[in-house]
Amino acid sequence: MRDTVLVPARAAVPVAFDGDNPGRWLFHCHNLFHMATGMMTELAYDGIA
Ligand SMILES: [Cu+2]
């Protein structure tokens, strides 16, 4: 279990998680220049499956 992952350039990483903590979750790059230029998104879900 981890909360960070190294993603190579032009690559994708599948993510699986237990949806047991509803709300809004931020995904972002830890390179601050990348994050400032938009490498950031949100995952939001309600309830518990
Ligand atoms: Cu980045």
PDB file of the backbone (N, CA, C, O) and the ligand in Angstrom, with CONECT records:
HET     CU  A 101       1
ATOM      1  N   MET A   1       0.854  -1.172   0.000  1.00  0.00           N
ATOM      2  CA  MET A   1       0.000   0.000   0.000  1.00  0.00           C
ATOM      3  C   MET A   1       0.896   1.231   0.000  1.00  0.00           C
ATOM      4  O   MET A   1       1.857   1.305   0.766  1.00  0.00           O
ATOM      5  N   ARG A   2       0.585   2.186  -0.852  1.00  0.00           N
ATOM      6  CA  ARG A   2       1.388   3.388  -0.951  1.00  0.00           C
ATOM      7  C   ARG A   2       0.539   4.535  -1.458  1.00  0.00           C
ATOM      8  O   ARG A   2      -0.546   4.323  -2.000  1.00  0.00           O
ATOM      9  N   ASP A   3       1.031   5.747  -1.283  1.00  0.00           N
ATOM     10  CA  ASP A   3       0.279   6.899  -1.749  1.00  0.00           C
ATOM     11  C   ASP A   3       1.052   7.725  -2.774  1.00  0.00           C
ATOM     12  O   ASP A   3       0.601   8.795  -3.183  1.00  0.00           O
ATOM     13  N   THR A   4       2.217   7.226  -3.186  1.00  0.00           N
ATOM     14  CA  THR A   4       2.933   7.869  -4.280  1.00  0.00           C
ATOM     15  C   THR A   4       3.429   6.790  -5.225  1.00  0.00           C
ATOM     16  O   THR A   4       3.644   5.648  -4.818  1.00  0.00           O
ATOM     17  N   VAL A   5       3.611   7.154  -6.490  1.00  0.00           N
ATOM     18  CA  VAL A   5       4.114   6.215  -7.480  1.00  0.00           C
ATOM     19  C   VAL A   5       4.926   6.987  -8.509  1.00  0.00           C
ATOM     20  O   VAL A   5       4.559   8.098  -8.893  1.00  0.00           O
ATOM     21  N   LEU A   6       6.028   6.397  -8.955  1.00  0.00           N
ATOM     22  CA  LEU A   6       6.854   7.002  -9.987  1.00  0.00           C
ATOM     23  C   LEU A   6       6.267   6.636 -11.344  1.00  0.00           C
ATOM     24  O   LEU A   6       6.152   5.458 -11.682  1.00  0.00           O
ATOM     25  N   VAL A   7       5.896   7.653 -12.119  1.00  0.00           N
ATOM     26  CA  VAL A   7       5.312   7.433 -13.440  1.00  0.00           C
ATOM     27  C   VAL A   7       6.319   7.897 -14.484  1.00  0.00           C
ATOM     28  O   VAL A   7       6.616   9.089 -14.564  1.00  0.00           O
ATOM     29  N   PRO A   8       6.849   6.976 -15.286  1.00  0.00           N
ATOM     30  CA  PRO A   8       7.791   7.372 -16.329  1.00  0.00           C
ATOM     31  C   PRO A   8       7.129   8.304 -17.339  1.00  0.00           C
ATOM     32  O   PRO A   8       5.907   8.291 -17.491  1.00  0.00           O
ATOM     33  N   ALA A   9       7.923   9.101 -18.020  1.00  0.00           N
ATOM     34  CA  ALA A   9       7.407  10.013 -19.039  1.00  0.00           C
ATOM     35  C   ALA A   9       6.601   9.247 -20.079  1.00  0.00           C
ATOM     36  O   ALA A   9       7.008   8.170 -20.516  1.00  0.00           O
ATOM     37  N   ARG A  10       5.484   9.789 -20.468  1.00  0.00           N
ATOM     38  CA  ARG A  10       4.580   9.225 -21.494  1.00  0.00           C
ATOM     39  C   ARG A  10       4.080   7.827 -21.130  1.00  0.00           C
ATOM     40  O   ARG A  10       3.772   7.022 -22.009  1.00  0.00           O
ATOM     41  N   ALA A  11       4.003   7.554 -19.860  1.00  0.00           N
ATOM     42  CA  ALA A  11       3.532   6.248 -19.400  1.00  0.00           C
ATOM     43  C   ALA A  11       2.241   6.421 -18.604  1.00  0.00           C
ATOM     44  O   ALA A  11       1.871   7.532 -18.224  1.00  0.00           O
ATOM     45  N   ALA A  12       1.586   5.329 -18.369  1.00  0.00           N
ATOM     46  CA  ALA A  12       0.375   5.319 -17.550  1.00  0.00           C
ATOM     47  C   ALA A  12       0.550   4.284 -16.445  1.00  0.00           C
ATOM     48  O   ALA A  12       1.284   3.308 -16.600  1.00  0.00           O
ATOM     49  N   VAL A  13      -0.123   4.510 -15.349  1.00  0.00           N
ATOM     50  CA  VAL A  13      -0.063   3.575 -14.228  1.00  0.00           C
ATOM     51  C   VAL A  13      -1.485   3.274 -13.777  1.00  0.00           C
ATOM     52  O   VAL A  13      -2.206   4.190 -13.381  1.00  0.00           O
ATOM     53  N   PRO A  14      -1.909   2.014 -13.826  1.00  0.00           N
ATOM     54  CA  PRO A  14      -3.236   1.684 -13.307  1.00  0.00           C
ATOM     55  C   PRO A  14      -3.252   1.842 -11.787  1.00  0.00           C
ATOM     56  O   PRO A  14      -2.276   1.539 -11.101  1.00  0.00           O
ATOM     57  N   VAL A  15      -4.363   2.313 -11.293  1.00  0.00           N
ATOM     58  CA  VAL A  15      -4.508   2.543  -9.855  1.00  0.00           C
ATOM     59  C   VAL A  15      -5.734   1.778  -9.366  1.00  0.00           C
ATOM     60  O   VAL A  15      -6.803   1.861  -9.970  1.00  0.00           O
ATOM     61  N   ALA A  16      -5.582   1.048  -8.292  1.00  0.00           N
ATOM     62  CA  ALA A  16      -6.694   0.362  -7.642  1.00  0.00           C
ATOM     63  C   ALA A  16      -6.715   0.806  -6.189  1.00  0.00           C
ATOM     64  O   ALA A  16      -5.668   0.961  -5.560  1.00  0.00           O
ATOM     65  N   PHE A  17      -7.905   1.007  -5.670  1.00  0.00           N
ATOM     66  CA  PHE A  17      -7.978   1.434  -4.273  1.00  0.00           C
ATOM     67  C   PHE A  17      -9.287   0.966  -3.664  1.00  0.00           C
ATOM     68  O   PHE A  17     -10.257   0.696  -4.372  1.00  0.00           O
ATOM     69  N   ASP A  18      -9.299   0.872  -2.342  1.00  0.00           N
ATOM     70  CA  ASP A  18     -10.519   0.566  -1.608  1.00  0.00           C
ATOM     71  C   ASP A  18     -11.283   1.868  -1.424  1.00  0.00           C
ATOM     72  O   ASP A  18     -10.789   2.807  -0.799  1.00  0.00           O
ATOM     73  N   GLY A  19     -12.499   1.918  -1.977  1.00  0.00           N
ATOM     74  CA  GLY A  19     -13.305   3.137  -1.894  1.00  0.00           C
ATOM     75  C   GLY A  19     -14.018   3.235  -0.559  1.00  0.00           C
ATOM     76  O   GLY A  19     -15.247   3.207  -0.507  1.00  0.00           O
ATOM     77  N   ASP A  20     -13.263   3.349   0.510  1.00  0.00           N
ATOM     78  CA  ASP A  20     -13.862   3.359   1.843  1.00  0.00           C
ATOM     79  C   ASP A  20     -13.683   4.688   2.581  1.00  0.00           C
ATOM     80  O   ASP A  20     -13.825   4.762   3.801  1.00  0.00           O
ATOM     81  N   ASN A  21     -13.370   5.729   1.815  1.00  0.00           N
ATOM     82  CA  ASN A  21     -13.191   7.043   2.433  1.00  0.00           C
ATOM     83  C   ASN A  21     -13.702   8.103   1.465  1.00  0.00           C
ATOM     84  O   ASN A  21     -12.909   8.777   0.808  1.00  0.00           O
ATOM     85  N   PRO A  22     -15.044   8.257   1.371  1.00  0.00           N
ATOM     86  CA  PRO A  22     -15.636   9.164   0.392  1.00  0.00           C
ATOM     87  C   PRO A  22     -15.154  10.589   0.568  1.00  0.00           C
ATOM     88  O   PRO A  22     -14.761  11.021   1.652  1.00  0.00           O
ATOM     89  N   GLY A  23     -15.202  11.291  -0.539  1.00  0.00           N
ATOM     90  CA  GLY A  23     -14.821  12.702  -0.516  1.00  0.00           C
ATOM     91  C   GLY A  23     -14.103  13.091  -1.789  1.00  0.00           C
ATOM     92  O   GLY A  23     -14.246  12.440  -2.825  1.00  0.00           O
ATOM     93  N   ARG A  24     -13.345  14.141  -1.702  1.00  0.00           N
ATOM     94  CA  ARG A  24     -12.591  14.659  -2.844  1.00  0.00           C
ATOM     95  C   ARG A  24     -11.112  14.400  -2.584  1.00  0.00           C
ATOM     96  O   ARG A  24     -10.571  14.786  -1.548  1.00  0.00           O
ATOM     97  N   TRP A  25     -10.472  13.742  -3.539  1.00  0.00           N
ATOM     98  CA  TRP A  25      -9.072  13.372  -3.405  1.00  0.00           C
ATOM     99  C   TRP A  25      -8.270  13.991  -4.530  1.00  0.00           C
ATOM    100  O   TRP A  25      -8.639  13.910  -5.702  1.00  0.00           O
ATOM    101  N   LEU A  26      -7.173  14.607  -4.154  1.00  0.00           N
ATOM    102  CA  LEU A  26      -6.325  15.291  -5.119  1.00  0.00           C
ATOM    103  C   LEU A  26      -5.217  14.362  -5.605  1.00  0.00           C
ATOM    104  O   LEU A  26      -4.558  13.688  -4.813  1.00  0.00           O
ATOM    105  N   PHE A  27      -5.029  14.339  -6.897  1.00  0.00           N
ATOM    106  CA  PHE A  27      -3.896  13.656  -7.506  1.00  0.00           C
ATOM    107  C   PHE A  27      -3.023  14.721  -8.120  1.00  0.00           C
ATOM    108  O   PHE A  27      -3.518  15.575  -8.855  1.00  0.00           O
ATOM    109  N   HIS A  28      -1.737  14.690  -7.838  1.00  0.00           N
ATOM    110  CA  HIS A  28      -0.865  15.709  -8.408  1.00  0.00           C
ATOM    111  C   HIS A  28       0.552  15.198  -8.544  1.00  0.00           C
ATOM    112  O   HIS A  28       0.968  14.240  -7.892  1.00  0.00           O
ATOM    113  N   CYS A  29       1.271  15.873  -9.413  1.00  0.00           N
ATOM    114  CA  CYS A  29       2.687  15.594  -9.607  1.00  0.00           C
ATOM    115  C   CYS A  29       3.478  16.281  -8.497  1.00  0.00           C
ATOM    116  O   CYS A  29       3.144  17.390  -8.079  1.00  0.00           O
ATOM    117  N   HIS A  30       4.512  15.624  -8.032  1.00  0.00           N
ATOM    118  CA  HIS A  30       5.335  16.228  -6.987  1.00  0.00           C
ATOM    119  C   HIS A  30       6.411  17.141  -7.549  1.00  0.00           C
ATOM    120  O   HIS A  30       7.133  17.782  -6.785  1.00  0.00           O
ATOM    121  N   ASN A  31       6.533  17.214  -8.864  1.00  0.00           N
ATOM    122  CA  ASN A  31       7.389  18.222  -9.478  1.00  0.00           C
ATOM    123  C   ASN A  31       6.578  19.514  -9.480  1.00  0.00           C
ATOM    124  O   ASN A  31       5.579  19.607 -10.192  1.00  0.00           O
ATOM    125  N   LEU A  32       6.985  20.509  -8.701  1.00  0.00           N
ATOM    126  CA  LEU A  32       6.162  21.709  -8.516  1.00  0.00           C
ATOM    127  C   LEU A  32       5.905  22.450  -9.817  1.00  0.00           C
ATOM    128  O   LEU A  32       4.826  23.017  -9.991  1.00  0.00           O
ATOM    129  N   PHE A  33       6.870  22.463 -10.744  1.00  0.00           N
ATOM    130  CA  PHE A  33       6.639  23.118 -12.025  1.00  0.00           C
ATOM    131  C   PHE A  33       5.529  22.399 -12.787  1.00  0.00           C
ATOM    132  O   PHE A  33       4.665  23.049 -13.375  1.00  0.00           O
ATOM    133  N   HIS A  34       5.543  21.097 -12.783  1.00  0.00           N
ATOM    134  CA  HIS A  34       4.490  20.337 -13.461  1.00  0.00           C
ATOM    135  C   HIS A  34       3.132  20.609 -12.816  1.00  0.00           C
ATOM    136  O   HIS A  34       2.140  20.840 -13.508  1.00  0.00           O
ATOM    137  N   MET A  35       3.100  20.579 -11.494  1.00  0.00           N
ATOM    138  CA  MET A  35       1.833  20.806 -10.798  1.00  0.00           C
ATOM    139  C   MET A  35       1.299  22.195 -11.110  1.00  0.00           C
ATOM    140  O   MET A  35       0.098  22.365 -11.320  1.00  0.00           O
ATOM    141  N   ALA A  36       2.177  23.189 -11.142  1.00  0.00           N
ATOM    142  CA  ALA A  36       1.764  24.567 -11.426  1.00  0.00           C
ATOM    143  C   ALA A  36       1.230  24.716 -12.837  1.00  0.00           C
ATOM    144  O   ALA A  36       0.443  25.624 -13.106  1.00  0.00           O
ATOM    145  N   THR A  37       1.647  23.832 -13.752  1.00  0.00           N
ATOM    146  CA  THR A  37       1.177  23.927 -15.130  1.00  0.00           C
ATOM    147  C   THR A  37       0.038  22.954 -15.402  1.00  0.00           C
ATOM    148  O   THR A  37      -0.317  22.728 -16.559  1.00  0.00           O
ATOM    149  N   GLY A  38      -0.537  22.378 -14.358  1.00  0.00           N
ATOM    150  CA  GLY A  38      -1.769  21.626 -14.526  1.00  0.00           C
ATOM    151  C   GLY A  38      -1.705  20.132 -14.337  1.00  0.00           C
ATOM    152  O   GLY A  38      -2.718  19.457 -14.518  1.00  0.00           O
ATOM    153  N   MET A  39      -0.562  19.587 -13.981  1.00  0.00           N
ATOM    154  CA  MET A  39      -0.477  18.140 -13.808  1.00  0.00           C
ATOM    155  C   MET A  39      -1.078  17.770 -12.448  1.00  0.00           C
ATOM    156  O   MET A  39      -0.387  17.377 -11.509  1.00  0.00           O
ATOM    157  N   MET A  40      -2.392  17.917 -12.402  1.00  0.00           N
ATOM    158  CA  MET A  40      -3.110  17.724 -11.145  1.00  0.00           C
ATOM    159  C   MET A  40      -4.575  17.467 -11.503  1.00  0.00           C
ATOM    160  O   MET A  40      -5.097  18.065 -12.443  1.00  0.00           O
ATOM    161  N   THR A  41      -5.219  16.607 -10.780  1.00  0.00           N
ATOM    162  CA  THR A  41      -6.642  16.370 -11.006  1.00  0.00           C
ATOM    163  C   THR A  41      -7.278  15.911  -9.699  1.00  0.00           C
ATOM    164  O   THR A  41      -6.616  15.796  -8.667  1.00  0.00           O
ATOM    165  N   GLU A  42      -8.568  15.654  -9.772  1.00  0.00           N
ATOM    166  CA  GLU A  42      -9.321  15.295  -8.577  1.00  0.00           C
ATOM    167  C   GLU A  42     -10.126  14.029  -8.840  1.00  0.00           C
ATOM    168  O   GLU A  42     -10.650  13.825  -9.935  1.00  0.00           O
ATOM    169  N   LEU A  43     -10.211  13.198  -7.837  1.00  0.00           N
ATOM    170  CA  LEU A  43     -11.128  12.048  -7.856  1.00  0.00           C
ATOM    171  C   LEU A  43     -12.117  12.280  -6.721  1.00  0.00           C
ATOM    172  O   LEU A  43     -11.720  12.497  -5.576  1.00  0.00           O
ATOM    173  N   ALA A  44     -13.404  12.233  -7.043  1.00  0.00           N
ATOM    174  CA  ALA A  44     -14.422  12.457  -6.016  1.00  0.00           C
ATOM    175  C   ALA A  44     -15.447  11.341  -6.085  1.00  0.00           C
ATOM    176  O   ALA A  44     -15.874  10.947  -7.170  1.00  0.00           O
ATOM    177  N   TYR A  45     -15.839  10.834  -4.931  1.00  0.00           N
ATOM    178  CA  TYR A  45     -16.908   9.828  -4.903  1.00  0.00           C
ATOM    179  C   TYR A  45     -17.657   9.954  -3.587  1.00  0.00           C
ATOM    180  O   TYR A  45     -17.131  10.444  -2.588  1.00  0.00           O
ATOM    181  N   ASP A  46     -18.899   9.497  -3.620  1.00  0.00           N
ATOM    182  CA  ASP A  46     -19.785   9.550  -2.446  1.00  0.00           C
ATOM    183  C   ASP A  46     -20.058   8.130  -1.958  1.00  0.00           C
ATOM    184  O   ASP A  46     -19.950   7.165  -2.714  1.00  0.00           O
ATOM    185  N   GLY A  47     -20.408   8.025  -0.703  1.00  0.00           N
ATOM    186  CA  GLY A  47     -20.850   6.758  -0.150  1.00  0.00           C
ATOM    187  C   GLY A  47     -19.766   5.708  -0.127  1.00  0.00           C
ATOM    188  O   GLY A  47     -18.629   5.953  -0.531  1.00  0.00           O
ATOM    189  N   ILE A  48     -20.133   4.544   0.347  1.00  0.00           N
ATOM    190  CA  ILE A  48     -19.233   3.403   0.411  1.00  0.00           C
ATOM    191  C   ILE A  48     -19.889   2.257  -0.327  1.00  0.00           C
ATOM    192  O   ILE A  48     -21.033   1.902  -0.043  1.00  0.00           O
ATOM    193  N   ALA A  49     -19.168   1.675  -1.276  1.00  0.00           N
ATOM    194  CA  ALA A  49     -19.722   0.577  -2.104  1.00  0.00           C
ATOM    195  C   ALA A  49     -19.943  -0.652  -1.281  1.00  0.00           C
ATOM    196  O   ALA A  49     -20.400  -1.670  -1.802  1.00  0.00           O
TER     197      ALA A  49
HETATM  198 CU    CU A 101       5.111  15.776 -13.460  1.00  0.00          CU2+
END
